[in-house]
Structures are given as structure tokens and as C-alpha cells.
């Protein structure tokens, strides 16, 4: 076959080959596009149930909280005229027991002194609480040259008595109605003598005003 006769046949084969290649390309492109589309499709997220409040039911109102009220307690019984000799220096007076008020001069004249002293004897020089009574030594001043002895037995009334001080024994002494009271300053004990019989009341708590100068 000559070149001229073979030329039309070659052209036809070239066209057929071109169309085959183009068709194969189109088929391959469509398959890959479907795969990409399929793989890119988003997966739906799981839906969560949302709780909604029921408007018909109301939440209970919180109950008001009430804090307990405490009654204030008196912790200080000290003022400018009554100072506690806690630091070892000389003070004006010992503190009266909380709740006790020193008597006025008018009250002293009618009813006598109380355990809180007052009146003409405003200074508490010494006080002791024993197993059967409370006792206060009330002085005109902190020196203690002139004083009174006030004894209040348990369940009884206070008696205001003139007193003497026995420095040899360090004892405050007072007498009334056949009863002798001796308050021993060394330990706060109260010795009560009646009808010739002495009973010793040991002290549960005692304190003395430091009003003596140490010359040693």
C-alpha cells in the first residue's frame, strides 16, 4: 500500500485513539469526583436532648436564715476609780465582782457596806471567796490604815464590821454578836469562831492589793 493510500486509514485510527483516551479520562474523572464527594460529606452530629423548665412549676422560695442573737456578757468591771493590780504595781483598788455596785455614802449609813465596798471606804484591799462565805476588806484609801471587814455568808446577808489587823499573823479580825471572824491573808482562809468552836473555811479564790513597799 502506498503512503497516499495508507494516510486516510492512519487518520481514522488516530481519531479513534484520541476519542478512546478522552472517554477513558472522563470516566476516571467522574469516579474520583464521586469518591471525593462521598468522603467529604459531613456526618451528622448526635443530637442531645435539651431539658426545658416547666413554667407551671415554680421553685420553692429559700427560707430566711436567722442567726441566733447572743446576749452581751460583761467582761470588764473596771473604771477610772477601780483598777486591777494585775501587773504587780500599786493600783487604786481591786475590782469588785462583776454585777456588784459600790454603795453610796447614804446607802452605807442606812445599810452598811457591801462586798463591793464604796461610801467612805471605796478601796477594796483584799477579798476572798471561801467554802462558806465571801469577804472583802474595804479601806478608806490604798494604804489600808483604816478599813472595814465585810462578810457575806452563803444564803445570808452581808455584815459590815469594824476591823483590826494583826500584822504578826497577817490576819484581819472582826467581831459581832458573839462571832469572831479572822481572815488569814496568807491563804485567804476564813476562821469563824462561835460558842468557843472555830471552823476553818478554805479559800477557793483570793487576791490582795499590793500596797506594801518592799524594803529588802
C-alpha positions as CSV (number, residue, x, y, z in Angstrom):
1,X,0.0,0.0,0.0
2,X,1.3,3.4,-0.9
3,X,1.6,6.3,1.5
4,X,-1.2,8.1,0.0
5,X,-3.5,5.0,0.4
6,X,-2.5,4.4,4.0
7,X,-2.9,8.1,5.1
8,X,-6.7,8.0,5.4
9,X,-6.5,4.8,7.5
10,X,-3.9,6.3,9.9
11,X,-6.1,9.4,10.4
12,X,-9.1,7.3,11.3
13,X,-7.0,5.3,13.8
14,X,-5.6,8.5,15.3
15,X,-9.1,9.9,15.8
16,X,-10.4,6.7,17.3
17,X,-7.4,6.5,19.7
18,X,-7.9,10.2,20.7
19,X,-11.6,9.6,21.4
20,X,-10.8,6.5,23.4
21,X,-8.3,8.3,25.6
22,X,-10.7,11.2,26.1
23,X,-13.5,8.8,27.0
24,X,-11.3,6.9,29.5
25,X,-10.3,10.2,31.1
26,X,-13.9,11.3,31.6
27,X,-14.9,8.0,33.1
28,X,-11.9,8.1,35.5
29,X,-12.6,11.7,36.5
30,X,-16.3,11.0,37.3
31,X,-15.4,8.1,39.5
32,X,-12.8,10.1,41.6
33,X,-15.2,13.1,41.9
34,X,-17.9,10.8,43.3
35,X,-15.4,9.4,45.8
36,X,-14.4,12.8,46.9
37,X,-18.0,14.0,47.2
38,X,-18.9,10.9,49.2
39,X,-15.9,11.2,51.5
40,X,-16.4,14.9,52.1
41,X,-20.0,14.6,53.1
42,X,-20.2,15.6,56.8
43,X,-21.5,13.1,59.3
44,X,-24.5,14.5,61.3
45,X,-23.6,15.1,65.0
46,X,-25.6,13.3,67.6
47,X,-28.4,15.4,68.9
48,X,-28.7,15.9,72.6
49,X,-31.9,16.4,74.4
50,X,-32.4,19.8,75.9
51,X,-34.2,20.0,79.3
52,X,-36.7,22.8,79.4
53,X,-38.1,24.2,82.6
54,X,-41.8,23.6,83.2
55,X,-43.3,27.1,83.6
56,X,-46.2,25.6,85.5
57,X,-44.0,24.5,88.4
58,X,-42.2,27.2,90.5
59,X,-39.0,26.7,92.5
60,X,-39.6,26.9,96.3
61,X,-38.6,30.3,97.8
62,X,-35.5,30.0,100.1
63,X,-36.3,30.2,103.8
64,X,-34.9,33.3,105.5
65,X,-31.9,32.4,107.7
66,X,-32.0,33.8,111.2
67,X,-28.7,34.0,113.2
68,X,-29.0,33.4,116.9
69,X,-28.5,36.6,118.9
70,X,-26.2,36.4,121.8
71,X,-26.7,38.4,125.0
72,X,-23.6,40.5,125.5
73,X,-21.7,39.4,128.6
74,X,-19.9,41.9,130.8
75,X,-16.2,41.1,130.7
76,X,-14.8,44.3,132.3
77,X,-15.8,45.8,135.6
78,X,-13.1,48.4,135.6
79,X,-13.4,52.2,135.5
80,X,-11.2,55.2,136.3
81,X,-11.7,54.7,140.0
82,X,-11.3,51.0,140.3
83,X,-8.2,49.4,138.8
84,X,-7.0,45.9,139.0
85,X,-3.5,45.4,140.2
86,X,-2.6,42.6,137.8
87,X,0.8,43.8,136.7
88,X,2.3,43.9,140.2
89,X,2.2,47.7,140.5
90,X,0.2,49.6,143.1
91,X,-3.3,50.2,142.0
92,X,-6.2,52.2,143.4
93,X,-8.3,49.2,144.3
94,X,-9.1,45.6,143.5
95,X,-12.0,45.0,141.2
96,X,-15.4,44.3,142.7
97,X,-17.1,41.1,141.4
98,X,-18.9,41.7,138.1
99,X,-22.5,42.8,138.7
100,X,-21.8,44.4,142.1
101,X,-22.0,48.2,142.5
102,X,-20.2,50.0,145.3
103,X,-22.6,51.6,147.7
104,X,-23.1,55.4,148.1
105,X,-22.5,57.2,151.4
106,X,-26.2,57.3,152.0
107,X,-26.5,53.5,151.5
108,X,-23.6,53.0,153.8
109,X,-25.2,54.9,156.5
110,X,-28.5,53.0,156.3
111,X,-27.5,49.5,155.2
112,X,-23.7,49.4,155.6
113,X,-21.1,48.4,153.1
114,X,-21.4,45.6,150.5
115,X,-18.7,43.3,149.1
116,X,-18.1,46.0,146.5
117,X,-17.3,48.5,149.3
118,X,-18.0,52.2,148.5
119,X,-19.1,55.1,150.6
120,X,-16.4,56.3,153.0
121,X,-14.4,53.0,152.3
122,X,-14.2,52.9,148.5
123,X,-11.0,50.8,148.2
124,X,-11.1,47.0,148.1
125,X,-7.8,46.0,149.8
126,X,-8.4,42.2,149.9
127,X,-11.1,39.8,149.0
128,X,-11.6,36.1,149.4
129,X,-14.2,33.5,148.4
130,X,-14.3,30.6,150.8
131,X,-16.4,27.4,151.0
132,X,-19.0,29.2,153.1
133,X,-18.7,32.9,152.6
134,X,-17.3,35.9,150.7
135,X,-15.2,38.5,152.5
136,X,-14.0,42.0,151.4
137,X,-11.6,44.3,153.3
138,X,-12.7,47.9,152.5
139,X,-10.3,50.7,153.1
140,X,-10.5,54.5,153.1
141,X,-7.5,54.5,150.8
142,X,-4.9,52.2,149.3
143,X,-2.7,52.5,152.4
144,X,-5.1,50.4,154.5
145,X,-4.7,52.1,157.8
146,X,-8.4,52.4,158.3
147,X,-10.7,49.7,157.0
148,X,-13.9,47.7,157.5
149,X,-14.5,43.9,157.2
150,X,-17.5,42.8,155.2
151,X,-18.5,39.2,155.4
152,X,-21.4,37.7,153.5
153,X,-22.2,34.1,154.4
154,X,-23.8,31.8,151.8
155,X,-27.5,32.3,151.9
156,X,-27.2,35.2,154.3
157,X,-26.9,39.0,154.4
158,X,-23.6,40.9,154.4
159,X,-22.4,42.2,157.7
160,X,-20.2,45.3,157.8
161,X,-17.9,45.2,160.8
162,X,-15.1,47.4,162.2
163,X,-11.8,45.5,161.8
164,X,-8.3,45.3,163.2
165,X,-5.2,44.0,161.6
166,X,-2.8,41.5,163.4
167,X,0.4,42.1,161.5
168,X,2.2,39.3,163.4
169,X,-0.1,36.7,161.9
170,X,-1.2,38.7,158.8
171,X,-4.8,38.4,159.8
172,X,-7.8,40.7,159.5
173,X,-10.0,40.4,162.6
174,X,-13.7,41.5,163.3
175,X,-16.3,40.6,165.9
176,X,-20.1,40.9,166.0
177,X,-22.9,39.2,168.1
178,X,-20.6,36.7,169.7
179,X,-19.0,35.6,166.4
180,X,-15.3,36.3,165.6
181,X,-14.1,36.4,162.0
182,X,-10.5,36.0,161.2
183,X,-9.4,36.4,157.5
184,X,-5.9,35.0,157.0
185,X,-4.3,37.0,154.3
186,X,-1.6,34.4,153.7
187,X,-4.0,31.9,152.1
188,X,-7.4,33.6,152.1
189,X,-9.0,31.2,154.6
190,X,-11.8,32.5,156.9
191,X,-11.8,31.2,160.5
192,X,-15.2,31.6,162.2
193,X,-15.3,31.2,166.0
194,X,-18.8,30.8,167.6
195,X,-19.6,29.4,171.0
196,X,-16.0,28.6,171.6
197,X,-15.8,26.5,168.5
198,X,-13.7,27.5,165.5
199,X,-14.5,26.4,161.9
200,X,-12.0,27.0,159.1
201,X,-13.3,27.8,155.6
202,X,-10.7,27.2,153.0
203,X,-10.4,29.8,150.2
204,X,-11.3,28.9,146.6
205,X,-10.1,32.2,145.3
206,X,-8.4,35.2,147.0
207,X,-6.5,38.3,146.0
208,X,-4.7,41.1,147.8
209,X,-3.9,44.7,146.8
210,X,-0.1,45.1,146.7
211,X,0.2,48.2,148.8
212,X,3.3,47.5,150.8
213,X,6.8,48.7,149.9
214,X,9.4,46.0,149.6
215,X,12.4,47.3,151.6
216,X,14.5,44.2,151.1
